[in-house]
Amino acid sequence: MKAIIKIGLKPGVLDPQGRAIARGLNDLGYNDVKDARQGKIIELDLVGEDKVEAEKQVKSMCEKLLANTVIENFSIQIED
Amino acid sequence: MKAIIKIGLKPGVLDPQGRAIARGLNDLGYNDVKDARQGKIIELDLVGEDKVEAEKQVKSMCEKLLANTVIENFSIQIED
């Protein structure tokens, strides 16, 4: 079983990495780029078959270790 | 228009960040985690309406600046 976790800064939180990407692209001549935000994607290989239990576990992992819930949002997707 | 770009290490390329995540989760007692891989997700705000043209542009951005195509794969998704 796989879990795909997307972690990104909450709207309104300053994203200097995203800002640098947008500016870098503008400097290269890509003037259609107005803004950029950067986040993380984490793919976990999990043992077990119970998707509901897996999602509960992964939510707990995000809250305890993977995401900083003060400034970051996360979303979880469980796949076979 | 929005472009969602996912960038991850190619299979077989060593991912020390992913390894650290997997070990950290195991140390916290999440023993169902066998392996982890970490990648980036970049969300671009784009001016313009032409999705085909946008996808071509974003592919060029990935090749020139955003991804290291020697060791990384990327995928692009264009949304309204």
N, CA and C atoms of all chains as a GROMACS GRO file, in nm:
protein
  480
    1MET      N    1   0.085  -0.119   0.000
    1MET     CA    2   0.000   0.000   0.000
    1MET      C    3   0.088   0.124   0.000
    2LYS      N    4   0.042   0.229  -0.070
    2LYS     CA    5   0.119   0.353  -0.074
    2LYS      C    6   0.037   0.467  -0.013
    3ALA      N    7   0.104   0.560   0.053
    3ALA     CA    8   0.038   0.682   0.098
    3ALA      C    9   0.110   0.800   0.034
    4ILE      N   10   0.032   0.888  -0.032
    4ILE     CA   11   0.090   1.008  -0.092
    4ILE      C   12   0.048   1.126  -0.004
    5ILE      N   13   0.146   1.195   0.050
    5ILE     CA   14   0.117   1.307   0.140
    5ILE      C   15   0.166   1.435   0.075
    6LYS      N   16   0.076   1.531   0.061
    6LYS     CA   17   0.117   1.662   0.008
    6LYS      C   18   0.116   1.762   0.123
    7ILE      N   19   0.227   1.832   0.141
    7ILE     CA   20   0.238   1.929   0.249
    7ILE      C   21   0.274   2.064   0.190
    8GLY      N   22   0.194   2.165   0.221
    8GLY     CA   23   0.223   2.298   0.167
    8GLY      C   24   0.198   2.404   0.272
    9LEU      N   25   0.258   2.520   0.254
    9LEU     CA   26   0.237   2.631   0.347
    9LEU      C   27   0.091   2.676   0.339
   10LYS      N   28   0.036   2.714   0.452
   10LYS     CA   29  -0.102   2.767   0.453
   10LYS      C   30  -0.108   2.898   0.375
   11PRO      N   31  -0.225   2.926   0.317
   11PRO     CA   32  -0.238   3.054   0.245
   11PRO      C   33  -0.207   3.169   0.341
   12GLY      N   34  -0.133   3.265   0.293
   12GLY     CA   35  -0.100   3.379   0.378
   12GLY      C   36   0.036   3.369   0.444
   13VAL      N   37   0.089   3.246   0.454
   13VAL     CA   38   0.223   3.230   0.512
   13VAL      C   39   0.326   3.263   0.402
   14LEU      N   40   0.420   3.348   0.435
   14LEU     CA   41   0.522   3.389   0.338
   14LEU      C   42   0.602   3.269   0.289
   15ASP      N   43   0.620   3.260   0.157
   15ASP     CA   44   0.690   3.146   0.096
   15ASP      C   45   0.809   3.198   0.014
   16PRO      N   46   0.923   3.218   0.081
   16PRO     CA   47   1.039   3.276   0.011
   16PRO      C   48   1.091   3.186  -0.102
   17GLN      N   49   1.081   3.054  -0.084
   17GLN     CA   50   1.124   2.963  -0.190
   17GLN      C   51   1.038   2.980  -0.315
   18GLY      N   52   0.907   2.988  -0.292
   18GLY     CA   53   0.815   3.010  -0.405
   18GLY      C   54   0.843   3.142  -0.474
   19ARG      N   55   0.869   3.246  -0.394
   19ARG     CA   56   0.899   3.378  -0.447
   19ARG      C   57   1.026   3.372  -0.534
   20ALA      N   58   1.127   3.298  -0.485
   20ALA     CA   59   1.252   3.286  -0.561
   20ALA      C   60   1.229   3.213  -0.693
   21ILE      N   61   1.143   3.111  -0.690
   21ILE     CA   62   1.112   3.038  -0.813
   21ILE      C   63   1.044   3.131  -0.912
   22ALA      N   64   0.943   3.207  -0.867
   22ALA     CA   65   0.871   3.297  -0.957
   22ALA      C   66   0.966   3.400  -1.016
   23ARG      N   67   1.051   3.455  -0.932
   23ARG     CA   68   1.144   3.557  -0.982
   23ARG      C   69   1.245   3.496  -1.080
   24GLY      N   70   1.295   3.378  -1.048
   24GLY     CA   71   1.389   3.309  -1.136
   24GLY      C   72   1.328   3.285  -1.273
   25LEU      N   73   1.201   3.241  -1.273
   25LEU     CA   74   1.133   3.215  -1.401
   25LEU      C   75   1.112   3.344  -1.478
   26ASN      N   76   1.072   3.450  -1.408
   26ASN     CA   77   1.055   3.581  -1.474
   26ASN      C   78   1.188   3.626  -1.536
   27ASP      N   79   1.296   3.609  -1.461
   27ASP     CA   80   1.428   3.650  -1.510
   27ASP      C   81   1.468   3.573  -1.635
   28LEU      N   82   1.420   3.448  -1.646
   28LEU     CA   83   1.451   3.367  -1.765
   28LEU      C   84   1.360   3.402  -1.882
   29GLY      N   85   1.265   3.494  -1.860
   29GLY     CA   86   1.179   3.537  -1.969
   29GLY      C   87   1.040   3.476  -1.966
   30TYR      N   88   1.009   3.397  -1.865
   30TYR     CA   89   0.874   3.340  -1.852
   30TYR      C   90   0.786   3.440  -1.780
   31ASN      N   91   0.733   3.536  -1.855
   31ASN     CA   92   0.661   3.646  -1.791
   31ASN      C   93   0.516   3.615  -1.760
   32ASP      N   94   0.469   3.496  -1.803
   32ASP     CA   95   0.332   3.455  -1.771
   32ASP      C   96   0.319   3.407  -1.626
   33VAL      N   97   0.433   3.389  -1.558
   33VAL     CA   98   0.429   3.339  -1.420
   33VAL      C   99   0.405   3.455  -1.324
   34LYS      N  100   0.290   3.453  -1.256
   34LYS     CA  101   0.256   3.559  -1.161
   34LYS      C  102   0.306   3.527  -1.022
   35ASP      N  103   0.294   3.400  -0.983
   35ASP     CA  104   0.330   3.363  -0.847
   35ASP      C  105   0.361   3.214  -0.843
   36ALA      N  106   0.437   3.173  -0.742
   36ALA     CA  107   0.468   3.031  -0.726
   36ALA      C  108   0.467   2.998  -0.577
   37ARG      N  109   0.426   2.875  -0.546
   37ARG     CA  110   0.431   2.825  -0.408
   37ARG      C  111   0.498   2.689  -0.413
   38GLN      N  112   0.586   2.664  -0.317
   38GLN     CA  113   0.650   2.534  -0.315
   38GLN      C  114   0.610   2.452  -0.194
   39GLY      N  115   0.585   2.325  -0.216
   39GLY     CA  116   0.552   2.234  -0.106
   39GLY      C  117   0.628   2.104  -0.119
   40LYS      N  118   0.596   2.011  -0.029
   40LYS     CA  119   0.663   1.881  -0.030
   40LYS      C  120   0.565   1.773  -0.067
   41ILE      N  121   0.616   1.667  -0.124
   41ILE     CA  122   0.533   1.549  -0.146
   41ILE      C  123   0.611   1.430  -0.091
   42ILE      N  124   0.547   1.353  -0.005
   42ILE     CA  125   0.612   1.238   0.057
   42ILE      C  126   0.534   1.113   0.021
   43GLU      N  127   0.605   1.012  -0.030
   43GLU     CA  128   0.541   0.887  -0.068
   43GLU      C  129   0.588   0.780   0.030
   44LEU      N  130   0.493   0.719   0.100
   44LEU     CA  131   0.530   0.615   0.197
   44LEU      C  132   0.490   0.478   0.144
   45ASP      N  133   0.578   0.380   0.161
   45ASP     CA  134   0.544   0.239   0.138
   45ASP      C  135   0.498   0.182   0.270
   46LEU      N  136   0.376   0.130   0.273
   46LEU     CA  137   0.321   0.081   0.398
   46LEU      C  138   0.292  -0.069   0.392
   47VAL      N  139   0.314  -0.138   0.502
   47VAL     CA  140   0.271  -0.276   0.516
   47VAL      C  141   0.124  -0.274   0.557
   48GLY      N  142   0.050  -0.378   0.523
   48GLY     CA  143  -0.089  -0.389   0.568
   48GLY      C  144  -0.188  -0.362   0.458
   49GLU      N  145  -0.315  -0.396   0.485
   49GLU     CA  146  -0.419  -0.391   0.382
   49GLU      C  147  -0.532  -0.296   0.418
   50ASP      N  148  -0.540  -0.254   0.544
   50ASP     CA  149  -0.656  -0.177   0.591
   50ASP      C  150  -0.637  -0.028   0.560
   51LYS      N  151  -0.710   0.018   0.456
   51LYS     CA  152  -0.692   0.156   0.412
   51LYS      C  153  -0.737   0.260   0.514
   52VAL      N  154  -0.847   0.229   0.583
   52VAL     CA  155  -0.901   0.324   0.681
   52VAL      C  156  -0.802   0.341   0.796
   53GLU      N  157  -0.751   0.227   0.844
   53GLU     CA  158  -0.653   0.230   0.953
   53GLU      C  159  -0.525   0.302   0.906
   54ALA      N  160  -0.484   0.275   0.780
   54ALA     CA  161  -0.363   0.338   0.727
   54ALA      C  162  -0.379   0.490   0.724
   55GLU      N  163  -0.495   0.536   0.679
   55GLU     CA  164  -0.516   0.681   0.670
   55GLU      C  165  -0.508   0.745   0.809
   56LYS      N  166  -0.565   0.675   0.909
   56LYS     CA  167  -0.560   0.725   1.046
   56LYS      C  168  -0.415   0.736   1.095
   57GLN      N  169  -0.337   0.630   1.066
   57GLN     CA  170  -0.196   0.627   1.105
   57GLN      C  171  -0.117   0.740   1.038
   58VAL      N  172  -0.141   0.758   0.906
   58VAL     CA  173  -0.064   0.858   0.832
   58VAL      C  174  -0.100   0.999   0.880
   59LYS      N  175  -0.228   1.019   0.914
   59LYS     CA  176  -0.269   1.149   0.968
   59LYS      C  177  -0.190   1.177   1.097
   60SER      N  178  -0.179   1.076   1.181
   60SER     CA  179  -0.105   1.091   1.306
   60SER      C  180   0.044   1.118   1.278
   61MET      N  181   0.103   1.050   1.176
   61MET     CA  182   0.243   1.076   1.140
   61MET      C  183   0.262   1.222   1.097
   62CYS      N  184   0.166   1.274   1.020
   62CYS     CA  185   0.177   1.412   0.972
   62CYS      C  186   0.174   1.508   1.090
   63GLU      N  187   0.081   1.481   1.183
   63GLU     CA  188   0.067   1.573   1.296
   63GLU      C  189   0.186   1.567   1.390
   64LYS      N  190   0.246   1.448   1.403
   64LYS     CA  191   0.357   1.434   1.498
   64LYS      C  192   0.493   1.468   1.440
   65LEU      N  193   0.515   1.437   1.310
   65LEU     CA  194   0.650   1.452   1.256
   65LEU      C  195   0.658   1.526   1.123
   66LEU      N  196   0.569   1.492   1.029
   66LEU     CA  197   0.596   1.533   0.890
   66LEU      C  198   0.557   1.678   0.861
   67ALA      N  199   0.449   1.726   0.920
   67ALA     CA  200   0.404   1.862   0.891
   67ALA      C  201   0.413   1.950   1.015
   68ASN      N  202   0.437   2.076   0.990
   68ASN     CA  203   0.428   2.174   1.099
   68ASN      C  204   0.290   2.238   1.088
   69THR      N  205   0.197   2.188   1.169
   69THR     CA  206   0.056   2.226   1.149
   69THR      C  207   0.026   2.371   1.185
   70VAL      N  208   0.122   2.439   1.244
   70VAL     CA  209   0.102   2.582   1.269
   70VAL      C  210   0.102   2.661   1.137
   71ILE      N  211   0.192   2.622   1.047
   71ILE     CA  212   0.205   2.698   0.922
   71ILE      C  213   0.178   2.615   0.796
   72GLU      N  214   0.159   2.484   0.813
   72GLU     CA  215   0.142   2.398   0.695
   72GLU      C  216   0.011   2.321   0.695
   73ASN      N  217  -0.045   2.304   0.575
   73ASN     CA  218  -0.158   2.214   0.552
   73ASN      C  219  -0.106   2.084   0.494
   74PHE      N  220  -0.179   1.974   0.519
   74PHE     CA  221  -0.142   1.851   0.450
   74PHE      C  222  -0.264   1.779   0.398
   75SER      N  223  -0.244   1.698   0.293
   75SER     CA  224  -0.352   1.613   0.243
   75SER      C  225  -0.295   1.473   0.221
   76ILE      N  226  -0.380   1.373   0.242
   76ILE     CA  227  -0.336   1.233   0.238
   76ILE      C  228  -0.418   1.158   0.134
   77GLN      N  229  -0.349   1.073   0.060
   77GLN     CA  230  -0.415   0.992  -0.041
   77GLN      C  231  -0.360   0.851  -0.026
   78ILE      N  232  -0.447   0.753  -0.004
   78ILE     CA  233  -0.401   0.614   0.014
   78ILE      C  234  -0.427   0.538  -0.116
   79GLU      N  235  -0.325   0.467  -0.164
   79GLU     CA  236  -0.338   0.391  -0.290
   79GLU      C  237  -0.294   0.248  -0.269
   80ASP      N  238  -0.341   0.160  -0.358
   80ASP     CA  239  -0.299   0.019  -0.348
   80ASP      C  240  -0.152   0.003  -0.384
   81MET      N  241  -0.505   3.067  -1.442
   81MET     CA  242  -0.472   2.927  -1.469
   81MET      C  243  -0.362   2.883  -1.372
   82LYS      N  244  -0.368   2.757  -1.331
   82LYS     CA  245  -0.269   2.705  -1.238
   82LYS      C  246  -0.194   2.588  -1.301
   83ALA      N  247  -0.066   2.575  -1.270
   83ALA     CA  248   0.009   2.457  -1.309
   83ALA      C  249   0.062   2.391  -1.183
   84ILE      N  250   0.035   2.262  -1.170
   84ILE     CA  251   0.087   2.185  -1.056
   84ILE      C  252   0.200   2.097  -1.109
   85ILE      N  253   0.319   2.116  -1.055
   85ILE     CA  254   0.435   2.040  -1.101
   85ILE      C  255   0.483   1.951  -0.987
   86LYS      N  256   0.493   1.822  -1.015
   86LYS     CA  257   0.549   1.731  -0.915
   86LYS      C  258   0.686   1.688  -0.961
   87ILE      N  259   0.784   1.703  -0.873
   87ILE     CA  260   0.922   1.668  -0.906
   87ILE      C  261   0.973   1.568  -0.803
   88GLY      N  262   1.022   1.456  -0.850
   88GLY     CA  263   1.073   1.355  -0.757
   88GLY      C  264   1.198   1.290  -0.812
   89LEU      N  265   1.277   1.233  -0.723
   89LEU     CA  266   1.397   1.162  -0.767
   89LEU      C  267   1.358   1.040  -0.850
   90LYS      N  268   1.438   1.011  -0.953
   90LYS     CA  269   1.414   0.893  -1.034
   90LYS      C  270   1.432   0.767  -0.949
   91PRO      N  271   1.360   0.659  -0.986
   91PRO     CA  272   1.378   0.534  -0.912
   91PRO      C  273   1.524   0.493  -0.919
   92GLY      N  274   1.578   0.448  -0.808
   92GLY     CA  275   1.717   0.405  -0.806
   92GLY      C  276   1.812   0.512  -0.756
   93VAL      N  277   1.770   0.639  -0.762
   93VAL     CA  278   1.855   0.747  -0.710
   93VAL      C  279   1.840   0.750  -0.557
   94LEU      N  280   1.951   0.751  -0.488
   94LEU     CA  281   1.948   0.750  -0.342
   94LEU      C  282   1.876   0.873  -0.287
   95ASP      N  283   1.787   0.853  -0.190
   95ASP     CA  284   1.706   0.962  -0.135
   95ASP      C  285   1.727   0.969   0.016
   96PRO      N  286   1.833   1.038   0.060
   96PRO     CA  287   1.864   1.042   0.204
   96PRO      C  288   1.754   1.107   0.287
   97GLN      N  289   1.686   1.207   0.229
   97GLN     CA  290   1.575   1.271   0.302
   97GLN      C  291   1.462   1.171   0.327
   98GLY      N  292   1.431   1.094   0.224
   98GLY     CA  293   1.327   0.991   0.238
   98GLY      C  294   1.367   0.888   0.341
   99ARG      N  295   1.494   0.848   0.337
   99ARG     CA  296   1.545   0.750   0.432
   99ARG      C  297   1.532   0.802   0.575
  100ALA      N  298   1.564   0.931   0.593
  100ALA     CA  299   1.555   0.991   0.727
  100ALA      C  300   1.410   0.994   0.776
  101ILE      N  301   1.317   1.023   0.684
  101ILE     CA  302   1.176   1.024   0.720
  101ILE      C  303   1.131   0.885   0.764
  102ALA      N  304   1.167   0.782   0.684
  102ALA     CA  305   1.126   0.646   0.718
  102ALA      C  306   1.183   0.605   0.853
  103ARG      N  307   1.311   0.638   0.876
  103ARG     CA  308   1.372   0.600   1.003
  103ARG      C  309   1.309   0.676   1.119
  104GLY      N  310   1.283   0.805   1.097
  104GLY     CA  311   1.219   0.885   1.202
  104GLY      C  312   1.083   0.829   1.240
  105LEU      N  313   1.005   0.788   1.139
  105LEU     CA  314   0.873   0.732   1.167
  105LEU      C  315   0.886   0.598   1.240
  106ASN      N  316   0.981   0.514   1.198
  106ASN     CA  317   1.003   0.387   1.266
  106ASN      C  318   1.040   0.411   1.412
  107ASP      N  319   1.127   0.510   1.435
  107ASP     CA  320   1.170   0.540   1.572
  107ASP      C  321   1.053   0.587   1.659
  108LEU      N  322   0.954   0.649   1.595
  108LEU     CA  323   0.836   0.694   1.670
  108LEU      C  324   0.736   0.580   1.692
  109GLY      N  325   0.767   0.462   1.639
  109GLY     CA  326   0.679   0.348   1.661
  109GLY      C  327   0.589   0.315   1.543
  110TYR      N  328   0.603   0.387   1.433
  110TYR     CA  329   0.522   0.355   1.314
  110TYR      C  330   0.595   0.248   1.233
  111ASN      N  331   0.577   0.124   1.275
  111ASN     CA  332   0.657   0.017   1.215
  111ASN      C  333   0.600  -0.034   1.083
  112ASP      N  334   0.482   0.016   1.043
  112ASP     CA  335   0.425  -0.023   0.913
  112ASP      C  336   0.494   0.048   0.797
  113VAL      N  337   0.578   0.148   0.827
  113VAL     CA  338   0.643   0.223   0.719
  113VAL      C  339   0.769   0.148   0.674
  114LYS      N  340   0.768   0.103   0.548
  114LYS     CA  341   0.882   0.029   0.496
  114LYS      C  342   0.984   0.122   0.431
  115ASP      N  343   0.932   0.224   0.359
  115ASP     CA  344   1.021   0.312   0.286
  115ASP      C  345   0.950   0.445   0.262
  116ALA      N  346   1.027   0.550   0.238
  116ALA     CA  347   0.969   0.681   0.208
  116ALA      C  348   1.055   0.749   0.102
  117ARG      N  349   0.989   0.826   0.015
  117ARG     CA  350   1.060   0.906  -0.085
  117ARG      C  351   1.005   1.046  -0.075
  118GLN      N  352   1.093   1.146  -0.082
  118GLN     CA  353   1.044   1.283  -0.075
  118GLN      C  354   1.065   1.357  -0.206
  119GLY      N  355   0.967   1.432  -0.247
  119GLY     CA  356   0.978   1.514  -0.367
  119GLY      C  357   0.926   1.654  -0.342
  120LYS      N  358   0.920   1.733  -0.450
  120LYS     CA  359   0.872   1.870  -0.441
  120LYS      C  360   0.744   1.885  -0.518
  121ILE      N  361   0.662   1.979  -0.473
  121ILE     CA  362   0.545   2.014  -0.551
  121ILE      C  363   0.547   2.167  -0.567
  122ILE      N  364   0.536   2.212  -0.690
  122ILE     CA  365   0.540   2.355  -0.718
  122ILE      C  366   0.410   2.395  -0.785
  123GLU      N  367   0.345   2.498  -0.732
  123GLU     CA  368   0.219   2.544  -0.789
  123GLU      C  369   0.244   2.682  -0.850
  124LEU      N  370   0.220   2.694  -0.980
  124LEU     CA  371   0.242   2.822  -1.047
  124LEU      C  372   0.109   2.888  -1.081
  125ASP      N  373   0.100   3.018  -1.058
  125ASP     CA  374  -0.012   3.100  -1.108
  125ASP      C  375   0.029   3.156  -1.242
  126LEU      N  376  -0.049   3.124  -1.345
  126LEU     CA  377  -0.012   3.166  -1.480
  126LEU      C  378  -0.116   3.261  -1.539
  127VAL      N  379  -0.069   3.359  -1.614
  127VAL     CA  380  -0.156   3.445  -1.694
  127VAL      C  381  -0.185   3.368  -1.823
  128GLY      N  382  -0.302   3.395  -1.884
  128GLY     CA  383  -0.331   3.334  -2.015
  128GLY      C  384  -0.435   3.225  -2.006
  129GLU      N  385  -0.488   3.183  -2.122
  129GLU     CA  386  -0.600   3.090  -2.126
  129GLU      C  387  -0.567   2.962  -2.202
  130ASP      N  388  -0.458   2.964  -2.278
  130ASP     CA  389  -0.427   2.852  -2.367
  130ASP      C  390  -0.355   2.740  -2.291
  131LYS      N  391  -0.428   2.631  -2.262
  131LYS     CA  392  -0.372   2.525  -2.179
  131LYS      C  393  -0.259   2.449  -2.249
  132VAL      N  394  -0.273   2.430  -2.379
  132VAL     CA  395  -0.171   2.354  -2.453
  132VAL      C  396  -0.039   2.432  -2.454
  133GLU      N  397  -0.051   2.562  -2.482
  133GLU     CA  398   0.067   2.649  -2.482
  133GLU      C  399   0.128   2.654  -2.341
  134ALA      N  400   0.041   2.662  -2.238
  134ALA     CA  401   0.089   2.668  -2.099
  134ALA      C  402   0.168   2.543  -2.065
  135GLU      N  403   0.116   2.428  -2.104
  135GLU     CA  404   0.185   2.303  -2.071
  135GLU      C  405   0.323   2.299  -2.137
  136LYS      N  406   0.331   2.349  -2.261
  136LYS     CA  407   0.459   2.352  -2.333
  136LYS      C  408   0.558   2.442  -2.258
  137GLN      N  409   0.508   2.559  -2.217
  137GLN     CA  410   0.592   2.654  -2.142
  137GLN      C  411   0.641   2.594  -2.011
  138VAL      N  412   0.550   2.529  -1.938
  138VAL     CA  413   0.587   2.475  -1.806
  138VAL      C  414   0.688   2.362  -1.822
  139LYS      N  415   0.673   2.282  -1.928
  139LYS     CA  416   0.770   2.176  -1.955
  139LYS      C  417   0.909   2.238  -1.976
  140SER      N  418   0.912   2.346  -2.051
  140SER     CA  419   1.040   2.413  -2.074
  140SER      C  420   1.097   2.471  -1.945
  141MET      N  421   1.010   2.527  -1.858
  141MET     CA  422   1.056   2.578  -1.727
  141MET      C  423   1.119   2.466  -1.645
  142CYS      N  424   1.055   2.348  -1.646
  142CYS     CA  425   1.106   2.235  -1.568
  142CYS      C  426   1.243   2.195  -1.618
  143GLU      N  427   1.257   2.188  -1.751
  143GLU     CA  428   1.384   2.143  -1.808
  143GLU      C  429   1.495   2.244  -1.785
  144LYS      N  430   1.458   2.375  -1.787
  144LYS     CA  431   1.562   2.477  -1.775
  144LYS      C  432   1.596   2.514  -1.632
  145LEU      N  433   1.497   2.513  -1.543
  145LEU     CA  434   1.523   2.564  -1.408
  145LEU      C  435   1.475   2.472  -1.295
  146LEU      N  436   1.354   2.419  -1.307
  146LEU     CA  437   1.291   2.363  -1.187
  146LEU      C  438   1.339   2.222  -1.152
  147ALA      N  439   1.362   2.140  -1.253
  147ALA     CA  440   1.402   2.002  -1.225
  147ALA      C  441   1.544   1.977  -1.273
  148ASN      N  442   1.612   1.888  -1.205
  148ASN     CA  443   1.741   1.839  -1.253
  148ASN      C  444   1.712   1.707  -1.324
  149THR      N  445   1.702   1.714  -1.457
  149THR     CA  446   1.652   1.597  -1.531
  149THR      C  447   1.750   1.480  -1.534
  150VAL      N  448   1.870   1.502  -1.485
  150VAL     CA  449   1.964   1.389  -1.474
  150VAL      C  450   1.916   1.292  -1.366
  151ILE      N  451   1.867   1.346  -1.255
  151ILE     CA  452   1.829   1.259  -1.143
  151ILE      C  453   1.682   1.270  -1.105
  152GLU      N  454   1.609   1.365  -1.166
  152GLU     CA  455   1.470   1.386  -1.125
  152GLU      C  456   1.371   1.366  -1.241
  153ASN      N  457   1.254   1.313  -1.208
  153ASN     CA  458   1.140   1.308  -1.299
  153ASN      C  459   1.044   1.420  -1.263
  154PHE      N  460   0.967   1.469  -1.361
  154PHE     CA  461   0.863   1.564  -1.326
  154PHE      C  462   0.734   1.532  -1.400
  155SER      N  463   0.622   1.575  -1.341
  155SER     CA  464   0.494   1.564  -1.410
  155SER      C  465   0.421   1.697  -1.396
  156ILE      N  466   0.342   1.730  -1.498
  156ILE     CA  467   0.276   1.861  -1.504
  156ILE      C  468   0.126   1.840  -1.517
  157GLN      N  469   0.052   1.924  -1.445
  157GLN     CA  470  -0.094   1.918  -1.450
  157GLN      C  471  -0.141   2.062  -1.462
  158ILE      N  472  -0.220   2.092  -1.565
  158ILE     CA  473  -0.268   2.229  -1.584
  158ILE      C  474  -0.414   2.236  -1.541
  159GLU      N  475  -0.447   2.334  -1.456
  159GLU     CA  476  -0.585   2.348  -1.407
  159GLU      C  477  -0.636   2.490  -1.431
  160ASP      N  478  -0.767   2.504  -1.430
  160ASP     CA  479  -0.825   2.639  -1.449
  160ASP      C  480  -0.799   2.729  -1.329
   0.00000   0.00000   0.00000
